[in-house]
Amino acid sequence: MKKTIQAKTFIALTLAIFMCGVFYLMSVDAATKSLVGLYKAEVARAEQNTIVENDVDYSTVKGDTLGTTAGEILITVDVESFKTNLIMNTAIITVVAMLILIGSAYLIVAYFNRPIKHLTKQVKAGKQAAINTTSDEVQTLSQSYNEMLSKLDGALSAQKHFNVSVAHELKTPLAVMKAHIDVLNNQEAKDIKDYQETIAIIHQSLNKMNAVIETLLDSSVLSTASIDDNICLDEILSDVITDIKPYATQHQVSLELESVDCPSGKGNQVLLYRAFYNLIENAIKYNNAGGKVRVKLECLKHTSKITIADTGCGIAEKDIDHIFEPFYRVEGSDKEGLGLGLSLVLNIIQRHSGLITAISKPQEGTSFEIELPHLI
């Protein structure tokens, strides 16, 4: 059974105090034996010089005067000597006890400090802590440090992956533009149509780069964005449906909004609009011609629940756990995209202390469920 540092310290100090008590009892025992020895010596001397009187006899001795009655033996005790011996023994015991307590405290601290010193060395070296100890506190500290280090490693790996993905997303349109410009430069006979085609491709590539940069900027301001606006979710959803309806008509997808009045809360109206717009846009983009997107707002006890469901091709089970990762694209998708939309949506919902989950069945459709607290 593991023992805490407090328990071990208590046991060690108890043993030290017990030892001091033993030394003290031994001192008292020695003083008592000394007194008994004096008593026996006086008895022996009195037996040699017996004093018998009919009345009370008083004799003055060094230290105390003892009264006797007729027929009794007068016994004298050197009390001053006894007191001196007792004080000296007590002083010795006190000094010994202090030395024992100081030594015990030093040994206890040194013993329990060993795993902490070892942990400190590993922390300085940036290594995982491997400590074999029975102390719950040190073990918990070691585990917490290892968990923190694992999270930092994961964050650094994610940051590296993010940087590589950003570089790739920006490099691709640049490479496309450079290739078409090189072709145009090497082409001997050029006409206005060649220039127009090259300019159109450059314009398209610049739009892609601009989309990446805008999304990155939106993500960077999330942590500092104010969420103090008075928001009404039904109004935000209604605005999104109105603005995106032409896009849905273009893709031959019908929109359906079912909402109820929910308590207003605090949030950022622009960010929530962006999150809902991205989700509904994806539901339209990855839907089938003649499909439907259903948006539903429910008012629960403590939260407002928004469900955005489509009748599209769905998401494979192996992809569903990764769709919120930056730059993640579903394998086999023929739709253009950066893979940043859902990552941005997740960050916006989390910034509003909400939750978002995705439920999907291949060839049946995907449903995103969002829960936001009434008072944010």
N, C-alpha and C positions, 0 to 999 in steps of 0.2 A: 504494500500500500504506500502510495506516495505521501511524503510529508512536506508541508510548506516550510518556508524559511522561518516564519514566526514560531511554528511548532518546534522546530529544531533548536532555535534560539532559546525558547522557553525551557526545553529539556536541559540544554547545556547549562544555563544559568541556575536552574533548580539544583543540578548536581553540584555546581560550584558553591551555592549557598549551603547545601547539605554538608559538603566537606568542611566549610567554615564552622558550621554548627558542631560537627564532630570534634574539630580542634578546640572549640570553646568548651565543650563538655569535658574533654580531656584535661583542659587547664583547670576547670573547676574541680575535677576529680583529684588532680595533683594538689590543689590548694587544700582540699578537704583532708587528703591523706597527711598533708603537712600539719594541719590543725590536730588531727587525731594523734599524730606522732608527738606533738607538744603535750597533748592531754595525757598520753600514756607516760611521757617522761615526768610530768608533774605528779602523776599518781605514784610512780615508782619512788620519786623523791619523798613524797608525803608518807609513804609506807615506812621509810627509814626514819623520818622525824614526825612521828604521830603526835598530833596536838589534840588533846581532849579537854574541853572546858564545859562547865555546867551552863554557862550563859552564852549569849551571842558574842562571837569574837570577830573583829574586823582586822584585816591585814591589808596594807597598801602595797601593791605590786606595780611594776612598770606597765603602764597601759590602763588597767582597770582595777578596781577594788571589789573583791568578792566577799560577801558576808557568809558566815557559817554559824550553825547552831551547835549546841552541845552534842557531842558524840559523832560529829561529822569531820571530814578531812578537808582541810583548806587546800584548794587547788588554784594555782595562778597560771595565767596564760599571757604570753607576750603578744597582745593584740596589735600593737604597732607594727611588729614584724610581719604578722599575718596580712595586715592591710597593705603593707609595702609589696609583699610577694604577690598578692592578688592584683594590684594595680600593674605591676610589671608584667605578669602573665597576660592580663587583659590587653595591654599595649602591644605585646608581642603578637597575640592572636589577631588584633585589629590590623597590624601591618601585614601579617601573613595573609589574612583574608583579602586585603586590598590588592596585594600582589597576585593572588590567585584569580580574583575577579578581572584584573587588568589583563593578565595572561590569557584567561579563558576568552575574554572579549576579543583580544587580538587573534587568537587561533580561530574563533568562530567566524570573524570577518574575513580572515585570510582564506578559510575553507570555502565559504559561500561565495567569495569573490572570484574564485578560480574560473568557473564557467562564464561569468560575466566578462572577465578579462579576455577569455578565449573568444567570446562572441564579439567583443570590441575589435579584436584583431581581424576577424573575418569580415566585419562590417567595413573596416578601413580598406580591406583588400577587395571589397565588392563581391565576395563569394557567398554562396549559400551556407547558412549556418548549420553545422552538424554537431550537435551537442548532446551527449548522453548524460542526463542528470535526472535525479528524482524530484527536483524542485518544480512544483507546478508553475511558479511565477517565471522562472528562467525558461522553462519549456514553452510557456505561452508566448513569452517575448521572442524566443527563437522562431517559433512558428509564424508569428505576426510579421517578423522581419522577412522570412522566406516568402510569405505571401505577397508582401509589398514589393520585394525584388522581382517576383514572377510577374506582377502586374506592370512594373516598370519595363521589364524585358518585353512583355506583350505590347505595351504602348510604343516602345521604340521600334519594334518590328512593324507595327501597324503604320507608324509614321514613315518608316523607310518605304514600305509598300505604297503608301499614299503618295510620297514624293516621286517614286518611279512611275506610278500611274499618271500623275499630273504631267510629268515630263513626256510620257508617251502620248497623252491626249493632245498636248501642244505641239509635239514634234510631228505627228502624223499630218495635220493640215499644212504645216510648213513644208514638209517633204512633197506633198501634193502640189502646192503652189510652185515650188522650185522646179519640179519635174515639168510642169506645163510651160513655165517660162523658158526653160532650157529648150524644150521642143520648139517653141515659137521662135526663139533666137536662131536655132539651127535650120529652121525651115527657110528655104530660099525664096519661094514664091508665097508671099503673104497677102491675104486680102482682109477686108474688114470683118468678114465672118470669123476668121481665125482669131482675131483680136477679141471679138465679142465672146467667143466660147472660152477663151483663156480668162478674160475678165470675169465671166460668170462663175467659173470654177474658183478663181481667187476670192470672189465675193462669198461664195458658199463656205470656203475654208475659213475665211475671216469670221464668219458668223459662228462657226463651230468653236473657234478659239475664244470669241467673245462670250459665248455661252459658258464655257469652262471657267473663264475669269469671273464672270458675274456670279456663278454658283459658288466659287471659292470665296468671293467677297461676302456673299450672303452667309456662308458658314462661319466666316471669321467674326462677324458682328453679332452672332447669336448670343455669345456669353455676356455681352454688354448691352444687348437690346433691352429696352424698357418693356415691362409687362404690366404697366399700370393703367392701360386703357380700359374703359368700361366696354365690354364686348357682349354682343348677342349672337350666339352661334347660328340661330335660324336666319338672321339677316346676312351673316357672312356666307352661309351656304347658298342662300338665294342669289346673292350677287355672283358667286362662282358659277352657278347654273346658268344665269343670264349671260355671262361673259363667254362661257365655253360652248354655248348651244350651237353657234355656227360651225365650230370645229366638229361637233358631234354629227351635225347634219351632213357635213362633207364626208364623214366616214360611215354614213348611213346607220348611225347608232342612236337609239332613243334614250332620253333622260327622264328619270322619274324621281321626284323629291317628295319625301314624306317627313314632315317636321311638326313638332309641338313647341309650345312656349316653355322655355327653361329659364331658371333664374340667371340673371346676368352675373358676370364675374369679372375678374381682372385678367388681362392678358395683352398680347400685342396683335391687333387686328390685321396688320399687314402680313405678319409672319403666318398667322393661322390661315389667312386667305391663300397664301402661297402653298402651304401644306395641303389644304383641301384641293386646290387647283391641280397640283402635281398628281395627287391620287386619282382624281376624276379624269385628268388627261390621260394617264396611263391606262385607266379602265376603258377609255374610248380607243386608244391607240392599239391595244392588244386584244380588242374585241373582234367579233366577226361581223361582217356586213349583215344588217338586219338584227343585230344584237341589242342588248339593253343594259343600261347602267342604272342601278337603283341606289339612291342616297336616302338614308333614314336617320332622323335625329330623335333620340329617346331621352326622357328625363327620368333618371333613376334617383335613389334616395340621396346619395352623396355626390354623384357624378352625372355628367351628360355623356351619352353614348352616341357616337356617330358611326354608322355602318355604310361602307361604300362597296357594293358588290357588282360584279360584271358577269357576263355570260360568255367570256372569251375562252381561250385555249387552256388557261390555267397554268400553274407553275409546278414543275416536277418536285418531288419530295426532297431530292438531294440539293435542290437550289433554294428551297423555302427558308432555310436557316441562314442564308447568306445574302438575301436580297437587300438588306439594309446596310451592307458594307459598301464603302466608297468605291466607285468604278467597277462594281460587280455587274456583269452582264450575264443573263441567262443563256446557257449554251444553245446554239441553234436559232437564236432570235434573229429575225430578218429586219427588225425595226431599228432605225437609227436612234442613238441615245448615248449619253455620257456615262450612265451608271452612277450619277450623283444625286438624282432626284429623290429616291427613297431614303438615302442617307441624310439628306437635308430635312426631309419630313420627320424622320426619327428624332433628329436634334431639336427641331421646333417643338414637337410634342413633349419631349423630355424637359425642355426649357419651361414648359407650362405645367410641369409636375404631372404629366399624363402618361398613359400607356397606349401602345399600339401593337396589335397582333395581326398576323396574316394567316388566313385559312384558304387552302386551295386544293382543287381536285382537277387533275388533267382532263381536258376536253369538257369540263363542266363550268369552270369559272373560278374567280378569285374574290375573296371578301376580306376587306381590311376593317378592323374594329378599333375604334379610338375611344378612350375614356378620359375625360377631363374633369377635374374637380370643379364644383360650382363656384367656390371661392378660391382663387389662385393667388 
